[in-house]
Amino acid sequence: MKKTLILLLVLPSLLFSQEIKENIEAVPFAMIENVPIYPGCDKVSNEKKRKCMSEKIAKFVQKEFNKTLAGRLGLSGRQRISVIFKIDTFGRVIVPRARAPHFRLEKEAIRVVKMLPIMKPGTQDGKKVIVPYSLPIIFDVN
């Protein structure tokens, strides 16, 4: 009885972990067949969807990013933050990473990127795929 009970408890977790480990292809944004669709960009051609998505993400980040933070940190001049993240098969932003002149700017960039809305996932050959995305954030501090 104990062996059966243990098997019934362990077997579903083994099967579930197999699904998680299944390799889902990652296709670069520049090469993907059907780009992820940012809300409001769904009624145009694929090339226009690509441009619309980039513009909407840039506008969102520009609105939400706290640019005064750099001045409070004692930084001046042009600031460049490189952000990379992935859009998963559910359209969510995952594994955001940032590089900036100060760790607090990195944290702010990641905070803002995590706030992006859920998108329609990208597809390649009819299958949903993970799409890496690179985003530069550049602004001047007076």
C-alpha positions as CSV (number, residue, x, y, z in Angstrom):
1,M,0.0,0.0,0.0
2,K,2.8,2.4,0.9
3,K,4.7,1.7,-2.3
4,T,1.5,2.3,-4.4
5,L,0.9,5.6,-2.5
6,I,4.4,6.8,-3.1
7,L,4.3,5.9,-6.7
8,L,1.0,7.8,-7.1
9,L,2.5,10.8,-5.5
10,V,5.8,10.7,-7.4
11,L,4.6,9.8,-10.9
12,P,2.6,13.0,-11.6
13,S,5.5,15.1,-10.5
14,L,7.9,13.2,-12.8
15,L,5.5,13.6,-15.8
16,F,5.0,17.3,-15.0
17,S,8.7,17.9,-14.8
18,Q,9.1,16.3,-18.2
19,E,6.7,18.9,-19.7
20,I,8.6,21.8,-18.1
21,K,11.9,20.5,-19.4
22,E,10.5,20.2,-23.0
23,N,12.7,22.3,-25.2
24,I,10.8,25.3,-26.5
25,E,12.6,27.0,-29.4
26,A,13.7,30.6,-29.0
27,V,13.6,32.6,-32.1
28,P,15.3,36.1,-32.4
29,F,12.9,39.0,-32.8
30,A,14.5,40.1,-36.1
31,M,14.0,36.6,-37.6
32,I,10.7,35.4,-36.2
33,E,8.0,34.4,-38.7
34,N,5.1,36.0,-36.6
35,V,6.3,38.5,-34.0
36,P,4.7,38.7,-30.5
37,I,1.8,41.2,-30.7
38,Y,1.7,44.1,-28.3
39,P,-1.9,45.1,-27.4
40,G,-3.2,47.4,-30.1
41,C,-0.8,46.2,-32.8
42,D,-2.9,43.3,-34.1
43,K,-4.6,44.8,-37.1
44,V,-1.5,45.4,-39.4
45,S,1.0,43.4,-41.4
46,N,3.7,41.4,-39.7
47,E,6.4,44.0,-40.5
48,K,4.2,46.8,-39.2
49,K,3.4,44.7,-36.1
50,R,7.2,44.5,-35.5
51,K,7.5,48.3,-35.8
52,C,4.4,48.9,-33.7
53,M,5.5,46.6,-30.9
54,S,8.9,48.3,-30.8
55,E,7.3,51.8,-30.7
56,K,4.8,50.8,-28.1
57,I,7.4,49.2,-25.8
58,A,9.6,52.3,-26.1
59,K,6.7,54.6,-25.4
60,F,5.7,52.5,-22.4
61,V,9.2,52.5,-21.0
62,Q,9.6,56.3,-21.6
63,K,6.4,56.9,-19.7
64,E,7.1,54.6,-16.7
65,F,10.8,54.8,-16.2
66,N,11.9,57.1,-13.4
67,K,14.5,59.3,-15.2
68,T,15.1,61.5,-12.1
69,L,16.6,58.6,-10.3
70,A,19.9,59.0,-12.2
71,G,20.3,62.6,-11.1
72,R,19.6,61.6,-7.5
73,L,22.3,59.0,-7.8
74,G,24.8,61.7,-8.8
75,L,25.0,60.7,-12.4
76,S,25.1,63.2,-15.2
77,G,25.2,63.3,-19.0
78,R,23.9,60.6,-21.3
79,Q,22.8,57.4,-19.6
80,R,22.5,54.1,-21.5
81,I,20.8,51.1,-20.0
82,S,20.8,47.9,-22.0
83,V,17.9,45.6,-21.2
84,I,17.2,42.1,-22.5
85,F,14.3,39.9,-21.7
86,K,12.3,37.1,-23.3
87,I,8.6,36.9,-24.2
88,D,7.4,33.4,-23.4
89,T,4.8,31.2,-25.1
90,F,2.2,32.8,-22.9
91,G,3.2,36.4,-24.0
92,R,4.7,37.3,-20.6
93,V,8.0,39.0,-20.0
94,I,10.5,36.6,-18.4
95,V,14.1,36.7,-17.3
96,P,14.7,40.4,-17.6
97,R,18.3,41.5,-17.2
98,A,19.8,45.0,-17.4
99,R,23.2,46.7,-17.6
100,A,23.5,50.3,-16.4
101,P,26.0,52.7,-14.8
102,H,24.4,52.1,-11.4
103,F,22.6,49.0,-10.0
104,R,19.6,51.1,-9.0
105,L,19.1,52.0,-12.7
106,E,19.3,48.3,-13.5
107,K,16.6,47.6,-10.9
108,E,14.4,50.4,-12.2
109,A,14.7,49.1,-15.8
110,I,13.8,45.6,-14.7
111,R,10.9,46.9,-12.7
112,V,9.5,48.8,-15.7
113,V,10.0,45.9,-18.2
114,K,8.2,43.5,-15.8
115,M,5.2,45.9,-16.0
116,L,4.8,45.4,-19.8
117,P,1.4,44.0,-20.6
118,I,0.8,40.4,-21.6
119,M,1.2,40.1,-25.4
120,K,0.1,37.5,-27.9
121,P,3.1,35.2,-28.2
122,G,5.3,34.9,-31.3
123,T,5.0,31.9,-33.6
124,Q,7.4,30.1,-35.8
125,D,6.1,27.3,-38.2
126,G,2.8,27.5,-36.4
127,K,4.2,26.8,-32.9
128,K,4.4,29.3,-30.1
129,V,8.0,30.2,-29.3
130,I,10.1,32.2,-26.9
131,V,11.3,35.5,-28.3
132,P,14.3,37.3,-26.9
133,Y,14.1,41.1,-27.1
134,S,16.7,43.7,-26.6
135,L,15.8,47.2,-25.5
136,P,18.2,50.2,-25.1
137,I,17.0,52.9,-22.7
138,I,18.9,56.1,-23.4
139,F,18.3,59.5,-21.7
140,D,20.2,62.6,-20.7
141,V,20.6,63.8,-17.1
142,N,21.1,67.6,-16.7
